[in-house]
Amino acid sequence: MDAFTMVILACVAGEPKCTSARVADVGFTSIEACEARIDAITDTMTSEFGRKPEFKGRAVTYDVSCMSRKELLQTLGIADLDA
């Protein structure tokens, strides 16, 4: 069974760079299982941003993708990880 990886790009309004994270969970055995965790993970990230005084009151936008190993490797431009 294929496992999925969640890739998150979080951007705080006014910041020149975004933060990225990759979440590989053994429970992500379907696209639905991966997507079901998006809210929990982005809520946690938003709380962490909110604890930083310099980010208080700023909007956070997220771009989240759930990808299989093959899709992740293609997205990263890796032809074959074993090569």
MMTF fields as JSON, N, C-alpha, C and O atoms, coordinates in Angstrom:
{
  "mmtfVersion": "1.0.0",
  "mmtfProducer": "UNKNOWN",
  "numBonds": 331,
  "numAtoms": 332,
  "numGroups": 83,
  "numChains": 1,
  "numModels": 1,
  "chainsPerModel": [1],
  "groupsPerChain": [83],
  "chainIdList": ["A"],
  "bondAtomList": [4, 2, 8, 6, 12, 10, 16, 14, 20, 18, 24, 22, 28, 26, 32, 30, 36, 34, 40, 38, 44, 42, 48, 46, 52, 50, 56, 54, 60, 58, 64, 62, 68, 66, 72, 70, 76, 74, 80, 78, 84, 82, 88, 86, 92, 90, 96, 94, 100, 98, 104, 102, 108, 106, 112, 110, 116, 114, 120, 118, 124, 122, 128, 126, 132, 130, 136, 134, 140, 138, 144, 142, 148, 146, 152, 150, 156, 154, 160, 158, 164, 162, 168, 166, 172, 170, 176, 174, 180, 178, 184, 182, 188, 186, 192, 190, 196, 194, 200, 198, 204, 202, 208, 206, 212, 210, 216, 214, 220, 218, 224, 222, 228, 226, 232, 230, 236, 234, 240, 238, 244, 242, 248, 246, 252, 250, 256, 254, 260, 258, 264, 262, 268, 266, 272, 270, 276, 274, 280, 278, 284, 282, 288, 286, 292, 290, 296, 294, 300, 298, 304, 302, 308, 306, 312, 310, 316, 314, 320, 318, 324, 322, 328, 326],
  "bondOrderList": [1, 1, 1, 1, 1, 1, 1, 1, 1, 1, 1, 1, 1, 1, 1, 1, 1, 1, 1, 1, 1, 1, 1, 1, 1, 1, 1, 1, 1, 1, 1, 1, 1, 1, 1, 1, 1, 1, 1, 1, 1, 1, 1, 1, 1, 1, 1, 1, 1, 1, 1, 1, 1, 1, 1, 1, 1, 1, 1, 1, 1, 1, 1, 1, 1, 1, 1, 1, 1, 1, 1, 1, 1, 1, 1, 1, 1, 1, 1, 1, 1, 1],
  "groupList": [{"groupName": "MET", "atomNameList": ["N", "CA", "C", "O"], "elementList": ["N", "C", "C", "O"], "formalChargeList": [0, 0, 0, 0], "bondAtomList": [1, 0, 2, 1, 3, 2], "bondOrderList": [1, 1, 2], "singleLetterCode": "M", "chemCompType": "L-PEPTIDE LINKING"}, {"groupName": "ASP", "atomNameList": ["N", "CA", "C", "O"], "elementList": ["N", "C", "C", "O"], "formalChargeList": [0, 0, 0, 0], "bondAtomList": [1, 0, 2, 1, 3, 2], "bondOrderList": [1, 1, 2], "singleLetterCode": "D", "chemCompType": "L-PEPTIDE LINKING"}, {"groupName": "ALA", "atomNameList": ["N", "CA", "C", "O"], "elementList": ["N", "C", "C", "O"], "formalChargeList": [0, 0, 0, 0], "bondAtomList": [1, 0, 2, 1, 3, 2], "bondOrderList": [1, 1, 2], "singleLetterCode": "A", "chemCompType": "L-PEPTIDE LINKING"}, {"groupName": "PHE", "atomNameList": ["N", "CA", "C", "O"], "elementList": ["N", "C", "C", "O"], "formalChargeList": [0, 0, 0, 0], "bondAtomList": [1, 0, 2, 1, 3, 2], "bondOrderList": [1, 1, 2], "singleLetterCode": "F", "chemCompType": "L-PEPTIDE LINKING"}, {"groupName": "THR", "atomNameList": ["N", "CA", "C", "O"], "elementList": ["N", "C", "C", "O"], "formalChargeList": [0, 0, 0, 0], "bondAtomList": [1, 0, 2, 1, 3, 2], "bondOrderList": [1, 1, 2], "singleLetterCode": "T", "chemCompType": "L-PEPTIDE LINKING"}, {"groupName": "VAL", "atomNameList": ["N", "CA", "C", "O"], "elementList": ["N", "C", "C", "O"], "formalChargeList": [0, 0, 0, 0], "bondAtomList": [1, 0, 2, 1, 3, 2], "bondOrderList": [1, 1, 2], "singleLetterCode": "V", "chemCompType": "L-PEPTIDE LINKING"}, {"groupName": "ILE", "atomNameList": ["N", "CA", "C", "O"], "elementList": ["N", "C", "C", "O"], "formalChargeList": [0, 0, 0, 0], "bondAtomList": [1, 0, 2, 1, 3, 2], "bondOrderList": [1, 1, 2], "singleLetterCode": "I", "chemCompType": "L-PEPTIDE LINKING"}, {"groupName": "LEU", "atomNameList": ["N", "CA", "C", "O"], "elementList": ["N", "C", "C", "O"], "formalChargeList": [0, 0, 0, 0], "bondAtomList": [1, 0, 2, 1, 3, 2], "bondOrderList": [1, 1, 2], "singleLetterCode": "L", "chemCompType": "L-PEPTIDE LINKING"}, {"groupName": "CYS", "atomNameList": ["N", "CA", "C", "O"], "elementList": ["N", "C", "C", "O"], "formalChargeList": [0, 0, 0, 0], "bondAtomList": [1, 0, 2, 1, 3, 2], "bondOrderList": [1, 1, 2], "singleLetterCode": "C", "chemCompType": "L-PEPTIDE LINKING"}, {"groupName": "GLY", "atomNameList": ["N", "CA", "C", "O"], "elementList": ["N", "C", "C", "O"], "formalChargeList": [0, 0, 0, 0], "bondAtomList": [1, 0, 2, 1, 3, 2], "bondOrderList": [1, 1, 2], "singleLetterCode": "G", "chemCompType": "PEPTIDE LINKING"}, {"groupName": "GLU", "atomNameList": ["N", "CA", "C", "O"], "elementList": ["N", "C", "C", "O"], "formalChargeList": [0, 0, 0, 0], "bondAtomList": [1, 0, 2, 1, 3, 2], "bondOrderList": [1, 1, 2], "singleLetterCode": "E", "chemCompType": "L-PEPTIDE LINKING"}, {"groupName": "PRO", "atomNameList": ["N", "CA", "C", "O"], "elementList": ["N", "C", "C", "O"], "formalChargeList": [0, 0, 0, 0], "bondAtomList": [1, 0, 2, 1, 3, 2], "bondOrderList": [1, 1, 2], "singleLetterCode": "P", "chemCompType": "L-PEPTIDE LINKING"}, {"groupName": "LYS", "atomNameList": ["N", "CA", "C", "O"], "elementList": ["N", "C", "C", "O"], "formalChargeList": [0, 0, 0, 0], "bondAtomList": [1, 0, 2, 1, 3, 2], "bondOrderList": [1, 1, 2], "singleLetterCode": "K", "chemCompType": "L-PEPTIDE LINKING"}, {"groupName": "SER", "atomNameList": ["N", "CA", "C", "O"], "elementList": ["N", "C", "C", "O"], "formalChargeList": [0, 0, 0, 0], "bondAtomList": [1, 0, 2, 1, 3, 2], "bondOrderList": [1, 1, 2], "singleLetterCode": "S", "chemCompType": "L-PEPTIDE LINKING"}, {"groupName": "ARG", "atomNameList": ["N", "CA", "C", "O"], "elementList": ["N", "C", "C", "O"], "formalChargeList": [0, 0, 0, 0], "bondAtomList": [1, 0, 2, 1, 3, 2], "bondOrderList": [1, 1, 2], "singleLetterCode": "R", "chemCompType": "L-PEPTIDE LINKING"}, {"groupName": "TYR", "atomNameList": ["N", "CA", "C", "O"], "elementList": ["N", "C", "C", "O"], "formalChargeList": [0, 0, 0, 0], "bondAtomList": [1, 0, 2, 1, 3, 2], "bondOrderList": [1, 1, 2], "singleLetterCode": "Y", "chemCompType": "L-PEPTIDE LINKING"}, {"groupName": "GLN", "atomNameList": ["N", "CA", "C", "O"], "elementList": ["N", "C", "C", "O"], "formalChargeList": [0, 0, 0, 0], "bondAtomList": [1, 0, 2, 1, 3, 2], "bondOrderList": [1, 1, 2], "singleLetterCode": "Q", "chemCompType": "L-PEPTIDE LINKING"}],
  "groupTypeList": [0, 1, 2, 3, 4, 0, 5, 6, 7, 2, 8, 5, 2, 9, 10, 11, 12, 8, 4, 13, 2, 14, 5, 2, 1, 5, 9, 3, 4, 13, 6, 10, 2, 8, 10, 2, 14, 6, 1, 2, 6, 4, 1, 4, 0, 4, 13, 10, 3, 9, 14, 12, 11, 10, 3, 12, 9, 14, 2, 5, 4, 15, 1, 5, 13, 8, 0, 13, 14, 12, 10, 7, 7, 16, 4, 7, 9, 6, 2, 1, 7, 1, 2],
  "groupIdList": [1, 2, 3, 4, 5, 6, 7, 8, 9, 10, 11, 12, 13, 14, 15, 16, 17, 18, 19, 20, 21, 22, 23, 24, 25, 26, 27, 28, 29, 30, 31, 32, 33, 34, 35, 36, 37, 38, 39, 40, 41, 42, 43, 44, 45, 46, 47, 48, 49, 50, 51, 52, 53, 54, 55, 56, 57, 58, 59, 60, 61, 62, 63, 64, 65, 66, 67, 68, 69, 70, 71, 72, 73, 74, 75, 76, 77, 78, 79, 80, 81, 82, 83],
  "secStructList": [7, 7, 7, 3, 3, 3, 3, 3, 3, 3, 3, 3, 6, 6, 7, 1, 1, 7, 3, 3, 3, 3, 3, 3, 7, 6, 6, 7, 7, 1, 2, 2, 2, 2, 2, 2, 6, 2, 2, 2, 2, 2, 2, 2, 2, 2, 2, 2, 2, 2, 6, 1, 4, 4, 4, 6, 6, 7, 7, 3, 3, 3, 3, 3, 3, 3, 3, 3, 2, 2, 2, 2, 2, 2, 2, 2, 6, 7, 1, 7, 6, 6, 7],
  "xCoordList": [0.843, 0.0, 0.886, 1.873, 0.539, 1.322, 1.077, -0.05, 2.113, 1.996, 2.028, 2.593, 1.419, 1.366, 2.146, 2.273, 2.663, 3.395, 2.685, 2.283, 2.535, 1.928, 3.043, 3.953, 2.965, 3.912, 3.135, 2.126, 3.614, 2.92, 3.824, 4.991, 3.275, 3.956, 3.12, 1.965, 3.691, 2.995, 3.633, 4.842, 2.801, 3.301, 2.612, 1.384, 3.421, 2.907, 2.934, 3.954, 1.812, 1.71, 2.844, 3.116, 3.496, 4.568, 5.948, 6.936, 6.044, 7.342, 7.874, 7.115, 9.175, 9.731, 9.857, 9.915, 9.899, 10.065, 8.947, 8.448, 8.573, 7.577, 8.288, 9.478, 7.547, 8.057, 7.489, 6.319, 8.307, 7.8, 8.017, 8.935, 7.148, 7.265, 6.793, 5.919, 7.382, 6.979, 6.562, 7.322, 5.357, 4.844, 4.603, 3.727, 5.371, 5.182, 4.65, 5.351, 3.443, 2.783, 2.43, 1.905, 2.711, 2.402, 0.906, 0.49, 0.091, -1.354, -1.842, -3.015, -0.968, -1.342, -1.258, -0.366, -2.179, -2.159, -3.145, -3.296, -3.816, -4.705, -4.705, -4.342, -5.11, -5.182, -6.172, -5.962, -7.247, -8.251, -7.688, -7.994, -6.863, -6.249, -5.304, -5.248, -4.572, -3.665, -4.465, -4.161, -5.486, -6.296, -7.036, -7.287, -7.382, -8.099, -7.253, -7.799, -5.954, -5.051, -4.685, -4.057, -5.061, -4.651, -5.064, -4.232, -6.327, -6.798, -6.037, -5.652, -5.816, -5.113, -3.691, -3.228, -3.006, -1.613, -1.53, -0.69, -2.382, -2.328, -2.799, -2.308, -3.736, -4.139, -2.975, -2.772, -2.206, -1.03, 0.006, 0.581, 0.247, 1.215, 0.756, 1.569, -0.542, -1.075, -0.884, -0.524, -1.119, -0.909, 0.548, 0.85, 1.453, 2.881, 3.268, 4.042, 2.733, 3.009, 2.448, 3.071, 1.268, 0.62, 1.388, 1.206, 2.241, 3.057, 4.251, 4.895, 4.541, 5.662, 5.133, 4.286, 5.62, 5.096, 5.156, 4.272, 6.181, 6.324, 5.284, 5.093, 4.614, 3.601, 2.171, 1.229, 1.983, 0.641, -0.172, 0.295, -1.39, -2.314, -2.098, -2.823, -1.122, -0.855, -1.574, -1.732, -1.998, -2.657, -1.625, -0.502, -2.026, -1.194, -1.952, -3.128, -1.274, -1.883, -1.105, 0.107, -1.835, -1.236, -1.487, -2.547, -0.489, -0.631, -0.231, 0.925, -1.195, -0.963, -1.19, -2.184, -0.262, -0.391, -0.168, 0.724, -0.978, -0.778, -0.335, -1.058, 0.864, 1.428, 1.922, 2.408, 1.789, 2.388, 3.895, 4.373, 4.63, 6.099, 6.475, 7.367, 5.797, 6.098, 5.836, 6.657, 4.695, 4.362, 5.353, 5.749, 5.755, 6.72, 8.055, 8.647, 8.535, 9.808, 9.732, 10.678, 8.616, 8.434, 8.402, 8.992, 7.712, 7.611, 8.987, 9.295, 9.812, 11.16, 12.158, 13.31, 11.733, 12.622, 13.611, 14.682, 13.261, 14.136, 13.631, 12.494, 14.472, 14.079, 13.935, 12.938, 14.933, 14.894, 15.72, 16.919, 15.095, 15.774, 16.843, 17.834, 16.636, 17.58, 18.808, 19.772, 18.798, 19.912, 21.135, 22.159],
  "yCoordList": [-1.183, 0.0, 1.243, 1.309, 2.198, 3.423, 4.32, 4.424, 4.955, 5.926, 7.32, 7.529, 8.261, 9.632, 10.545, 10.276, 11.621, 12.631, 13.96, 14.306, 14.705, 16.021, 17.066, 17.072, 17.934, 19.032, 20.32, 20.577, 21.129, 22.348, 23.549, 23.553, 24.556, 25.835, 26.857, 27.099, 27.454, 28.418, 29.787, 29.949, 30.778, 32.13, 33.098, 33.157, 33.845, 34.856, 36.192, 36.574, 36.899, 38.187, 39.113, 39.269, 39.723, 40.677, 40.069, 40.801, 38.753, 38.093, 37.782, 37.338, 38.01, 37.782, 36.306, 35.973, 35.418, 33.992, 33.201, 33.566, 32.118, 31.206, 30.057, 29.823, 29.354, 28.192, 26.95, 26.924, 25.929, 24.683, 23.555, 23.584, 22.562, 21.385, 20.171, 20.263, 19.05, 17.787, 16.871, 16.656, 16.333, 15.448, 14.08, 13.928, 13.098, 11.725, 10.947, 10.781, 10.484, 9.79, 8.394, 8.228, 7.391, 6.019, 5.81, 4.842, 6.714, 6.624, 7.169, 7.008, 7.811, 8.375, 7.278, 7.293, 6.341, 5.254, 5.49, 4.653, 6.634, 7.027, 8.543, 9.217, 9.068, 10.522, 11.097, 12.197, 10.37, 10.84, 10.924, 11.864, 9.943, 9.963, 11.155, 11.79, 11.45, 12.599, 13.889, 14.75, 14.02, 15.237, 15.441, 16.577, 14.349, 14.448, 15.103, 15.647, 15.058, 15.64, 17.091, 17.726, 17.633, 18.99, 20.004, 20.795, 20.005, 20.999, 20.924, 21.955, 19.718, 19.573, 20.115, 20.806, 19.803, 20.238, 21.747, 22.409, 22.306, 23.754, 24.526, 25.627, 23.981, 24.639, 24.722, 25.746, 23.63, 23.62, 24.632, 25.358, 24.685, 25.638, 27.076, 27.932, 27.346, 28.693, 29.08, 30.219, 28.148, 28.419, 28.75, 29.651, 28.009, 28.272, 29.65, 30.367, 30.022, 31.37, 32.429, 33.47, 32.166, 33.121, 33.363, 34.398, 32.433, 32.608, 33.533, 33.967, 33.828, 34.721, 36.146, 36.466, 37.002, 38.379, 39.131, 39.936, 38.881, 39.593, 39.163, 39.852, 38.04, 37.553, 37.825, 37.552, 38.351, 38.591, 39.469, 40.514, 39.031, 39.803, 39.665, 40.282, 38.875, 38.695, 37.46, 36.46, 37.549, 36.421, 35.379, 35.713, 34.119, 33.02, 32.302, 31.973, 32.064, 31.298, 29.998, 29.941, 28.967, 27.648, 27.113, 27.331, 26.408, 25.627, 24.211, 23.956, 23.298, 21.948, 20.945, 21.023, 19.998, 18.932, 17.596, 17.454, 16.628, 15.246, 14.464, 14.379, 13.895, 13.228, 11.834, 11.584, 10.934, 9.608, 9.76, 10.823, 8.713, 8.75, 9.109, 9.928, 8.497, 8.767, 10.24, 10.881, 10.775, 12.185, 13.125, 14.138, 12.786, 13.608, 13.645, 14.713, 12.488, 12.433, 13.209, 13.912, 13.089, 13.833, 15.334, 16.112, 15.742, 17.16, 17.735, 18.871, 16.937, 17.372, 17.197, 17.615, 16.588, 16.408, 15.275, 15.287, 14.285, 13.147, 11.992, 11.547, 11.513, 10.453, 9.135, 8.434, 8.784, 7.505, 7.655, 7.925, 7.483, 7.653, 6.586, 6.832, 5.411, 4.307, 4.388, 3.656, 5.243, 5.321, 5.957, 6.098],
  "zCoordList": [0.0, 0.0, 0.0, 0.732, -0.8, -0.92, 0.289, 0.772, 0.765, 1.851, 1.241, 0.168, 1.933, 1.454, 2.383, 3.577, 1.821, 2.568, 2.374, 1.263, 3.469, 3.399, 3.324, 4.152, 2.343, 2.212, 2.451, 1.795, 3.397, 3.794, 3.552, 3.943, 2.908, 2.742, 3.511, 3.161, 4.552, 5.394, 5.207, 5.372, 4.859, 4.634, 5.603, 5.676, 6.336, 7.258, 6.53, 5.957, 6.556, 5.874, 6.307, 7.497, 5.323, 5.589, 5.719, 5.788, 5.753, 5.866, 4.468, 3.606, 4.23, 2.894, 2.517, 1.333, 3.515, 3.236, 3.905, 4.969, 3.253, 3.806, 4.512, 4.304, 5.341, 6.05, 5.389, 5.01, 5.25, 4.682, 5.672, 6.492, 5.573, 6.424, 5.644, 4.783, 5.96, 5.347, 6.481, 7.425, 6.391, 7.424, 6.799, 5.948, 7.214, 6.758, 7.96, 8.958, 7.862, 8.956, 8.483, 7.382, 9.296, 8.891, 8.707, 8.071, 9.258, 9.094, 7.767, 7.43, 7.005, 5.705, 4.644, 3.796, 4.695, 3.72, 2.588, 1.697, 2.629, 1.539, 1.471, 2.434, 0.339, 0.186, 1.19, 1.703, 1.476, 2.428, 3.844, 4.579, 4.232, 5.559, 5.699, 6.751, 4.644, 4.654, 4.762, 5.588, 3.925, 3.926, 5.247, 5.649, 5.92, 7.184, 8.274, 9.233, 8.141, 9.148, 8.88, 9.727, 7.724, 7.359, 8.408, 8.854, 8.814, 9.778, 11.096, 11.646, 11.607, 12.883, 12.795, 13.702, 11.714, 11.578, 11.352, 11.963, 10.488, 10.255, 11.483, 11.732, 12.26, 13.507, 14.482, 15.134, 14.577, 15.45, 14.977, 15.788, 13.671, 13.135, 13.387, 13.736, 13.213, 13.444, 14.91, 15.206, 15.821, 17.25, 17.536, 18.319, 16.89, 17.095, 16.562, 17.197, 15.401, 14.873, 15.818, 16.024, 16.396, 17.293, 18.576, 19.217, 18.962, 20.17, 19.941, 20.896, 18.702, 18.393, 18.349, 17.514, 19.236, 19.31, 17.982, 17.691, 17.175, 15.907, 14.87, 13.868, 15.097, 14.159, 14.626, 13.882, 15.83, 16.374, 15.429, 14.976, 15.141, 14.315, 12.819, 12.039, 12.398, 10.972, 10.431, 11.13, 9.195, 8.54, 8.117, 7.742, 8.185, 7.725, 6.613, 6.765, 5.503, 4.418, 4.254, 4.462, 3.879, 3.729, 2.333, 1.746, 1.812, 0.589, 0.999, 1.338, 0.966, 1.456, 0.337, -0.386, 0.198, -0.795, -0.112, 0.725, -0.472, -0.032, -1.261, -2.253, -1.181, -2.35, -2.004, -0.901, -2.966, -2.826, -3.006, -3.402, -2.719, -2.881, -4.321, -4.546, -5.291, -6.7, -7.037, -7.694, -6.589, -6.86, -6.184, -6.761, -4.955, -4.225, -4.949, -5.106, -5.39, -6.111, -7.421, -7.777, -8.145, -9.39, -9.127, -9.877, -8.061, -7.716, -7.393, -7.751, -6.709, -6.331, -7.466, -7.346, -8.561, -9.708, -9.534, -10.14, -8.703, -8.483, -9.346, -9.191, -10.249, -11.173, -10.444, -10.617, -9.619, -8.912, -7.645, -7.713, -6.502, -5.228, -4.994, -4.307, -5.565, -5.346, -6.234, -6.011, -7.22, -8.177, -7.563, -8.232]
}
